[in-house]
Amino acid sequence: MPTAHATDYAALILRVSLGTLLIAHAMLKLTVFTVPGTVAYFTSLGLPPLAAYLTIAGELAGGAALLIGLYTRLTALAVLPILAGATWAHMGNGWVFNSPNGGWEFPAFLFMTALVQAMLGHGAYAVKSIPLLDRIIPRVLQA
């Protein structure tokens, strides 16, 4: 059985890894696919253009919040719809992510890591919260 100390460091490693990957995916959309290219892809899936902008913003903000450990539970829950959408977008491409156009196993794995992060909380070395926002964010989501 892991000690509380080991669990805190495990949560830290998971949090930093997930935050880094979310930022990397946002940067991929910004620098490789470009914003117009990302909007066109989302539109080709039948999604409104706004969904592309919200996804990029959510990946950047969510990734940054996870990196510093800000409202970790709430942030991990907030990125779940983005990761569920990514899983859905790649569902028709097959299981393995190195399939043409990417499969769905990696986005599904990221979804599960965010779910585990929401259950674990912030772990070690986290900012945790911003005092001005603490009154409107339920305590259970701040850990």
NUGULUM-545215 format. One record per atom (N, C-alpha, C, O): residue in one letter; x, y, z. Coordinates in pm, whole numbers, padded with zeros to 5 digits, always signed. Last residue first. Layout:
BEGIN
AXYZ ...
// end
This chain:
BEGIN
A-00890+02037-00403 A-00777+01952-00365 A-00697+01906-00485 A-00599+01834-00469 Q-01117+02169-00493 Q-00993+02244-00480 Q-00871+02156-00453 Q-00759+02198-00480 L-01352+02034-00487 L-01286+02045-00618 L-01152+02117-00610 L-01080+02124-00710 V-01438+02064-00226 V-01407+01929-00272 V-01333+01931-00406 V-01257+01838-00436 R-01507+02338-00210 R-01386+02287-00149 R-01344+02150-00201 R-01225+02125-00218 P-01629+02502-00504 P-01650+02411-00391 P-01520+02351-00341 P-01432+02317-00420 I-01564+02832-00569 I-01529+02697-00613 I-01544+02604-00493 I-01479+02625-00390 I-01614+03072-00451 I-01710+03026-00552 I-01681+02885-00601 I-01766+02824-00668 R-01411+03118-00268 R-01551+03129-00222 R-01651+03074-00322 R-01760+03032-00284 D-01172+03104-00409 D-01207+02996-00317 D-01352+03001-00271 D-01409+02897-00238 L-01089+03319-00554 L-01183+03227-00617 L-01234+03119-00524 L-01330+03049-00556 L-00908+03449-00390 L-01025+03522-00435 L-01132+03431-00497 L-01250+03463-00494 P-00699+03250-00352 P-00791+03288-00244 P-00918+03361-00290 P-01025+03338-00235 I-00657+02991-00565 I-00642+03136-00561 I-00744+03187-00459 I-00864+03167-00478 S-00484+02675-00508 S-00600+02761-00528 S-00559+02908-00529 S-00445+02944-00500 K-00247+02498-00572 K-00375+02456-00515 K-00491+02548-00547 K-00588+02504-00607 V+00015+02477-00647 V-00034+02607-00604 V-00165+02590-00529 V-00191+02662-00432 A+00204+02192-00542 A+00092+02251-00616 A+00055+02387-00559 A+00064+02409-00438 Y+00380+01981-00443 Y+00425+02102-00513 Y+00316+02164-00601 Y+00336+02186-00720 A+00197+01668-00468 A+00303+01755-00414 A+00327+01877-00503 A+00297+01875-00623 G-00157+01655-00543 G-00027+01597-00513 G+00070+01701-00461 G+00030+01808-00416 H-00426+01718-00628 H-00309+01792-00675 H-00175+01725-00651 H-00086+01738-00735 G-00633+01426-00693 G-00608+01562-00647 G-00472+01613-00690 G-00410+01557-00781 L-00734+01172-00765 L-00616+01185-00678 L-00601+01324-00617 L-00560+01337-00501 M-00953+01222-00933 M-00973+01144-00811 M-00857+01161-00713 M-00879+01162-00592 A-00837+01367-01138 A-00949+01426-01065 A-00973+01352-00933 A-01010+01413-00833 Q-00657+01172-01228 Q-00607+01295-01166 Q-00716+01364-01085 Q-00690+01413-00975 V-00836+00989-01341 V-00756+00949-01225 V-00702+01072-01153 V-00701+01076-01030 L-00925+01152-01552 L-01020+01101-01454 L-00947+01058-01326 L-00992+01089-01216 A-00689+01187-01694 A-00756+01304-01636 A-00857+01261-01529 A-00871+01328-01427 T-00647+00925-01772 T-00549+00988-01683 T-00610+01113-01618 T-00584+01141-01501 M-00867+00883-01943 M-00857+00808-01818 M-00756+00870-01721 M-00778+00868-01600 F-00799+01059-02150 F-00926+01076-02077 F-00917+01006-01942 F-00954+01062-01839 L-00563+00938-02238 L-00556+01071-02176 L-00684+01101-02097 L-00678+01161-01990 F-00679+00705-02346 F-00586+00695-02234 F-00574+00830-02162 F-00574+00835-02039 A-00821+00817-02557 A-00895+00746-02451 A-00807+00732-02326 A-00856+00745-02214 P-00612+00919-02715 P-00706+01011-02652 P-00787+00945-02540 P-00819+01009-02439 F-00494+00658-02775 F-00421+00760-02698 F-00516+00864-02639 F-00501+00897-02521 E-00691+00514-02922 E-00642+00462-02795 E-00570+00569-02713 E-00584+00570-02591 W-00790+00589-03171 W-00853+00648-03053 W-00792+00603-02920 W-00836+00649-02815 G-00555+00681-03433 G-00659+00600-03372 G-00708+00662-03242 G-00670+00774-03209 G-00466+00889-03705 G-00464+00864-03561 G-00582+00783-03512 G-00696+00813-03546 N-00446+00907-03979 N-00531+01005-03909 N-00544+00978-03760 N-00627+01041-03694 P-00350+00570-03990 P-00371+00694-04067 P-00477+00782-03998 P-00585+00733-03963 S-00229+00477-03660 S-00309+00451-03780 S-00319+00580-03860 S-00299+00689-03805 N-00117+00531-03422 N-00031+00550-03538 N-00100+00507-03668 N-00037+00501-03773 F-00310+00464-03234 F-00296+00605-03270 F-00202+00629-03387 F-00205+00736-03447 V-00529+00191-03286 V-00394+00239-03258 V-00373+00379-03314 V-00414+00410-03426 W-00809+00157-03371 W-00765+00157-03232 W-00631+00227-03212 W-00622+00316-03127 G-00972+00366-03622 G-00917+00243-03567 G-00861+00264-03428 G-00865+00375-03374 N-01097+00593-03697 N-00965+00567-03756 N-00903+00437-03707 N-00792+00403-03748 G-01328+00660-03567 G-01340+00594-03697 G-01208+00555-03760 G-01206+00491-03866 M-01232+00800-03338 M-01295+00668-03327 M-01300+00593-03460 M-01277+00472-03462 H-01141+01055-03327 H-01050+00955-03382 H-01110+00815-03385 H-01045+00721-03430 A-01350+01194-03208 A-01301+01239-03340 A-01213+01134-03407 A-01211+01124-03530 W-01371+01063-02959 W-01479+01051-03058 W-01429+01086-03199 W-01460+01017-03296 T-01135+01157-02842 T-01157+01012-02858 T-01263+00989-02966 T-01245+00904-03054 A-01191+01428-02839 A-01077+01379-02917 A-01090+01229-02942 A-01058+01181-03051 G-01407+01429-02661 G-01425+01473-02800 G-01312+01425-02889 G-01336+01386-03003 A-01278+01350-02430 A-01385+01265-02484 A-01410+01300-02630 A-01431+01212-02714 L-01114+01572-02400 L-01053+01442-02426 L-01155+01340-02477 L-01121+01254-02557 I-01307+01768-02352 I-01212+01785-02462 I-01153+01649-02501 I-01144+01615-02619 P-01433+01669-02119 P-01508+01680-02246 P-01417+01697-02367 P-01447+01646-02475 L-01206+01681-01933 L-01267+01553-01975 L-01349+01566-02103 L-01337+01479-02190 V-01125+01923-01840 V-01067+01879-01967 V-01126+01746-02016 V-01098+01704-02128 A-01265+01944-01598 A-01298+02037-01707 A-01239+01992-01841 A-01298+02021-01946 L-01141+01760-01432 L-01280+01736-01474 L-01316+01822-01595 L-01389+01778-01683 A-00897+01893-01403 A-00899+01759-01462 A-01040+01723-01509 A-01057+01663-01615 T-00989+02127-01273 T-00925+02133-01404 T-00929+01998-01475 T-00961+01991-01593 L-01084+02021-01029 L-01174+02093-01119 L-01117+02099-01261 L-01190+02079-01358 R-00842+01916-00927 R-00960+01831-00948 R-01055+01895-01048 R-01102+01829-01141 T-00669+02150-00924 T-00639+02030-01001 T-00761+01943-01028 T-00782+01900-01142 Y-00631+02430-00881 Y-00764+02367-00885 Y-00758+02238-00966 Y-00832+02219-01062 L-00314+02411-01005 L-00419+02507-00970 L-00556+02442-00990 L-00592+02404-01101 G-00063+02302-01069 G-00146+02243-00964 G-00255+02336-00916 G-00287+02338-00796 I+00091+02375-01279 I+00118+02443-01151 I+00032+02389-01037 I+00052+02426-00921 L-00009+02197-01473 L+00135+02207-01447 L+00164+02271-01312 L+00253+02226-01240 L-00285+02254-01471 L-00235+02126-01418 L-00086+02133-01386 L-00042+02081-01284 A-00282+02506-01591 A-00335+02490-01454 A-00288+02360-01392 A-00255+02356-01273 A-00180+02437-01845 A-00105+02528-01756 A-00151+02514-01611 A-00069+02510-01520 G-00387+02270-01940 G-00250+02220-01926 G-00168+02306-01831 G-00095+02254-01746 G-00602+02450-01940 G-00606+02330-01857 G-00467+02273-01834 G-00433+02233-01723 A-00511+02638-02127 A-00541+02679-01990 A-00541+02559-01896 A-00487+02565-01785 L-00471+02468-02359 L-00367+02558-02306 L-00390+02592-02159 L-00301+02577-02076 E-00717+02333-02382 E-00592+02257-02370 E-00481+02344-02313 E-00404+02299-02228 G-00893+02550-02402 G-00906+02455-02292 G-00780+02372-02272 G-00741+02345-02158 A-00807+02669-02642 A-00801+02744-02516 A-00807+02650-02396 A-00733+02669-02299 I-00864+02455-02819 I-00727+02508-02806 I-00712+02582-02674 I-00614+02561-02602 T-01142+02434-02775 T-01053+02320-02751 T-00909+02368-02732 T-00841+02325-02639 L-01238+02682-02855 L-01256+02640-02716 L-01164+02524-02681 L-01113+02517-02569 Y-01173+02671-03129 Y-01114+02774-03043 Y-01123+02735-02896 Y-01028+02754-02820 A-01333+02453-03207 A-01188+02449-03226 A-01119+02550-03135 A-01019+02518-03071 A-01591+02543-03150 A-01539+02426-03079 A-01387+02416-03092 A-01319+02374-02998 L-01642+02743-03335 L-01613+02782-03197 L-01553+02666-03117 L-01473+02688-03027 P-01722+02604-03566 P-01585+02658-03556 P-01546+02696-03413 P-01430+02681-03374 P-01911+02309-03473 P-01903+02452-03504 P-01759+02502-03490 P-01682+02448-03411 L-01864+01992-03638 L-01863+02075-03518 L-01858+02222-03557 L-01807+02256-03664 G-01832+01820-03845 G-01967+01864-03816 G-01978+01950-03691 G-02088+01977-03643 L-01581+01766-03918 L-01643+01668-03828 L-01788+01704-03795 L-01857+01629-03727 S-01515+01992-04053 S-01533+01869-04132 S-01596+01757-04049 S-01656+01665-04104 T-01476+02163-03836 T-01593+02183-03922 T-01621+02058-04005 T-01736+02022-04026 F-01231+02066-03748 F-01347+02056-03661 F-01476+02071-03741 F-01574+01999-03718 Y-01077+02138-03975 Y-01090+01998-03934 Y-01214+01979-03846 Y-01292+01886-03867 A-01099+02417-03973 A-01148+02341-04089 A-01168+02194-04053 A-01265+02132-04096 V-00972+02473-03730 V-01113+02509-03748 V-01172+02429-03864 V-01284+02379-03854 T-00716+02386-03798 T-00788+02321-03690 T-00937+02349-03700 T-01020+02260-03681 G-00654+02570-03999 G-00656+02428-04029 G-00733+02349-03925 G-00807+02257-03958 P-00659+02815-03856 P-00755+02791-03965 P-00765+02643-04002 P-00874+02595-04034 V-00445+02753-03668 V-00583+02775-03622 V-00682+02756-03737 V-00782+02687-03718 T-00224+02483-03762 T-00265+02624-03760 T-00411+02636-03715 T-00488+02540-03722 F-00089+02248-03738 F-00215+02246-03813 F-00265+02387-03840 F-00342+02408-03934 V+00140+02365-03605 V+00150+02270-03716 V+00024+02273-03802 V+00030+02299-03922 T+00064+02560-03412 T+00185+02578-03493 T+00195+02485-03614 T+00253+02524-03715 L-00187+02496-03292 L-00150+02634-03323 L-00037+02644-03426 L-00043+02726-03517 K-00190+02221-03256 K-00300+02283-03328 K-00264+02426-03372 K-00307+02471-03479 L+00042+02197-03105 L+00033+02129-03234 L-00077+02192-03320 L-00059+02215-03439 M-00035+02333-02877 M+00070+02391-02960 M+00073+02326-03098 M+00104+02392-03197 A-00222+02151-02776 A-00266+02285-02815 A-00163+02349-02908 A-00200+02413-03008 H-00051+01938-02723 H-00159+01921-02822 H-00214+02056-02867 H-00248+02072-02984 A+00112+02052-02525 A+00171+02005-02652 A+00065+01990-02760 A+00088+02025-02875 I-00076+02090-02322 I-00013+02207-02385 I+00048+02168-02519 I+00038+02243-02616 L-00130+01819-02268 L-00238+01908-02311 L-00180+02032-02380 L-00230+02074-02485 L+00123+01728-02185 L+00061+01674-02307 L-00052+01763-02358 L-00067+01779-02479 T+00155+01876-01946 T+00250+01892-02057 T+00190+01843-02188 T+00204+01908-02291 G-00057+01774-01792 G-00051+01916-01827 G+00040+01942-01945 G+00007+02021-02034 L+00024+01505-01768 L-00101+01539-01836 L-00102+01685-01878 L-00145+01717-01989 S+00267+01542-01623 S+00263+01471-01753 S+00139+01508-01832 S+00149+01540-01950 V+00182+01671-01392 V+00278+01738-01481 V+00277+01673-01619 V+00285+01743-01721 R+00009+01471-01286 R-00038+01607-01314 R+00052+01680-01413 R+00004+01743-01507 L+00179+01251-01249 L+00064+01240-01339 L+00017+01379-01382 L-00010+01402-01500 I+00354+01361-01060 I+00405+01312-01188 I+00293+01302-01290 I+00310+01341-01406 L+00172+01421-00849 L+00253+01526-00911 L+00301+01482-01050 L+00290+01558-01146 A+00083+01165-00783 A-00013+01262-00836 A+00059+01378-00905 A+00013+01427-01008 A+00324+01065-00684 A+00261+01001-00801 A+00162+01096-00865 A+00156+01107-00988 Y+00358+01228-00463 Y+00453+01238-00573 Y+00401+01171-00700 Y+00429+01217-00811 D+00139+01143-00308 D+00154+01284-00345 D+00249+01302-00462 D+00223+01382-00552 T+00203+00874-00274 T+00084+00910-00352 T+00090+01056-00396 T+00051+01089-00508 A+00422+00894-00103 A+00440+00837-00237 A+00323+00874-00327 A+00342+00903-00445 H+00288+01003+00125 H+00400+01073+00062 H+00420+01025-00082 H+00434+01107-00173 A+00111+00807+00197 A+00058+00936+00152 A+00166+01014+00079 A+00137+01084-00019 T+00231+00494+00060 T+00216+00590+00168 T+00158+00719+00110 T+00156+00738-00011 P+00068+00216-00096 P+00153+00335-00100 P+00127+00427+00019 P+00015+00437+00070 M+00084-00118+00000 M+00000+00000+00000 M+00089+00124+00000 M+00176+00137+00086 
// end
